[in-house]
Amino acid sequence: MKRQRGFSLPEALVSLVLLVLVASALAGYLSGLQRGAASQRQAQLLWRYVSQQTALSPPPLPEGWSVSRIQSAQGDCRAVSVQVIAPDGRQGQAYRLHCADTP
């Protein structure tokens, strides 16, 4: 009887199970990376919008975002204090003092 070459059924099944386990682990890892990237993007947007809202005439925020803004005068300057809340509930606060240029 000739000895056949190739893999036996148990070897093939074990390799298939290992392949499925590795693919599942990689899919979970990729999912975590995507969530992390989305979270980082949301944080970057939050601080961009906080910075924009401290301007004297800020642009409107996108739908779902909210801002609390307080302006006051301090001598020749105007103080702007803002708190921006993202749709996911994250909050960012900033304070900026705008003073007129004096020659």
Beta strands, then each sheet from edge to edge (+ up, - down):
strand 1: 66-74
strand 2: 77-85
strand 3: 91-99
sheet 1: 1+ 2- 3+
end
